Amino acid sequence: MNKAEFVALVQSCGDFKTKAEAQNAIKAFTDAVTEALSKGESISLVGFGTFTTALQKGKTGKVPGTNKTYTTKDKMVPKFKAGKSLKEKVEAGK
């Protein structure tokens, strides 16, 4: 599903009058999640899931075919853990 199809789905599920209203709702949600996660806060939506951040440790690797090695730095990454209701609905939709 691409963004345009998702906007149309949100419009029909959310009873929005126009696609622009649905798109604004999606943008507001994603902006709010992004802002909260960038501050290190977690967001828990009961039944849907939890958005959190986690520290991803740096790694050391070797470039194939050469003796060069590289190291990546530690960084914060977003994570999502699905809630029970979401898991059950996805399982039922198989």
C-alpha positions, -999 to 999 in steps of 0.1 A, spaced: 0 0 0 14 34 -10 8 67 7 -21 77 -16 -39 44 -9 -33 48 28 -47 83 28 -79 70 10 -82 42 36 -78 67 65 -104 89 49 -129 61 47 -121 46 82 -120 80 99 -150 95 82 -130 125 69 -148 146 42 -117 151 20 -84 134 14 -67 166 25 -82 163 60 -71 126 61 -36 136 50 -34 163 76 -45 138 103 -17 114 92 9 142 91 -1 153 126 2 118 140 36 111 124 49 145 134 38 140 170 54 105 171 86 118 156 88 147 181 81 125 211 106 98 201 133 125 193 129 137 230 134 101 242 98 96 253 78 65 245 42 64 233 18 36 243 -15 32 224 -34 5 243 -44 -23 220 -23 -10 191 13 -9 203 41 10 218 66 33 201 100 35 219 136 43 212 166 20 219 203 23 218 219 4 189 255 -5 197 282 4 172 296 -25 151 329 -34 136 331 -51 103 354 -59 74 350 -48 38 348 -80 16 378 -85 -7 400 -62 12 417 -60 46 399 -27 54 378 -26 86 352 -1 96 334 8 128 299 23 132 290 45 161 263 39 188 230 55 178 194 58 189 168 40 167 130 39 168 112 6 177 76 -5 176 61 -34 196 26 -44 184 -1 -47 210 -22 -77 217 -53 -65 198 -33 -56 167 -15 -90 168 -49 -108 171 -65 -89 142 -35 -96 119 -35 -132 128 -73 -135 121 -68 -118 87 -45 -146 74 
